[in-house]
Amino acid sequence: MKFLLLFVSVVFFGNAFAQDAVCLTDKKRFSFQGETLIDHQTHLIWKRCSEGMRWNGSKCTGEIALLSLTEAKSAAKKAGDGWRVPTAGELYSLLINPCTGKATHSKLFTDIQDLGENSAPYWSSSAAEGLPHFYYYIDFIHARADAHSSGFALGARLVK
């Protein structure tokens, strides 16, 4: 089952941006601007810290908030300025460069940590096909996708 999930992850999410992306090396692909990370390949802007944490000018401080999907969407709305919960493909593009298929530099998000059960699951806004009320999440430790009910508490990283 894990192999199937990994295969689906690589085939579906790994190619989600490759068709429209201009391929860049990781050094040119990403730049930091205050509390954000700019992805020049996908043209997305990411919050540098997980929800519940804040950027203090040199690192993320505080504790990662474990949120239901509804709470994650509310946090995005409260943040304003176009912030939202990313799609599964957008999240996965942070793990695997869609043009090279290689892992993205691990220093992008230094706040990633084990959130329990040796995983770092982060919500996506993508509904799981064929599973009503289930949404994909991406595990940042194992670079894999899975699905959970929207009421389960996971990490959240916002994008715009």
Residue pairs with C-beta under 8 A, 6 or more apart in sequence:
2 144
5 144
5 145
5 146
6 144
8 145
9 92
9 143
9 144
9 145
10 96
10 101
12 89
13 88
13 89
13 91
13 92
13 93
13 96
13 138
13 145
14 92
14 96
14 98
14 101
15 98
16 87
16 88
16 89
16 90
16 92
16 93
16 98
17 41
17 42
17 89
17 90
17 93
17 98
18 98
18 99
21 41
21 42
21 98
21 99
22 41
23 41
23 99
23 100
24 40
24 41
24 99
26 97
26 104
26 105
28 40
29 39
29 40
29 41
29 97
30 37
30 38
30 39
30 40
30 105
30 108
31 37
31 38
31 40
32 38
32 48
34 48
34 55
35 47
35 48
35 49
35 54
35 55
36 45
36 46
36 47
36 48
37 45
37 46
37 47
37 48
37 108
37 109
38 44
38 45
38 46
39 45
39 46
39 93
39 94
41 93
41 97
41 98
41 99
42 90
42 93
42 98
44 86
44 90
44 159
44 160
45 159
45 160
46 94
46 109
46 157
46 158
46 159
47 79
47 83
47 157
47 158
47 159
48 55
48 60
48 109
48 111
49 55
49 60
49 62
49 111
50 60
50 64
50 65
50 109
50 111
50 112
50 122
50 155
50 156
50 157
51 64
51 65
51 67
51 72
51 75
51 155
51 156
51 157
51 158
52 62
52 63
52 64
52 65
52 67
53 60
53 61
53 62
53 63
53 64
53 65
53 111
54 60
54 61
54 62
55 61
59 110
59 111
60 110
60 111
64 111
64 113
64 115
64 155
65 71
65 75
65 155
65 156
66 115
66 153
66 154
66 155
67 75
67 123
67 153
67 154
67 155
67 156
68 150
68 151
68 152
68 153
69 85
69 123
69 125
69 135
69 150
69 151
69 154
70 150
70 151
71 156
72 85
72 123
72 154
72 156
73 84
73 85
73 125
75 156
75 158
76 83
76 84
76 85
76 156
76 158
77 83
79 158
81 160
82 160
83 158
83 159
83 160
84 125
84 158
84 159
84 160
85 123
85 124
85 125
85 156
85 158
85 159
86 124
86 125
86 157
86 158
86 159
87 124
87 125
87 126
88 124
88 126
88 136
88 137
88 138
88 145
89 126
90 124
90 159
91 122
91 124
91 138
91 157
92 138
92 145
93 104
94 104
94 108
94 109
94 140
95 103
95 104
95 138
95 140
95 143
96 102
96 103
96 104
96 143
97 103
97 104
103 143
109 140
109 157
112 120
112 140
112 141
113 120
114 120
114 141
115 121
115 154
115 155
118 141
119 139
119 141
119 142
120 139
120 140
120 141
120 155
121 137
121 138
121 139
121 140
121 146
121 148
121 154
121 155
122 137
122 138
122 139
122 140
122 154
122 155
122 156
122 157
123 135
123 137
123 154
123 155
123 156
124 135
124 136
124 137
124 138
125 135
126 135
126 136
127 134
127 135
127 136
128 134
128 135
128 136
128 147
131 147
133 149
133 150
134 147
134 148
134 149
134 150
135 147
135 148
135 150
136 145
136 146
136 147
137 145
137 146
137 147
137 148
137 154
138 144
138 145
139 145
139 146
148 154
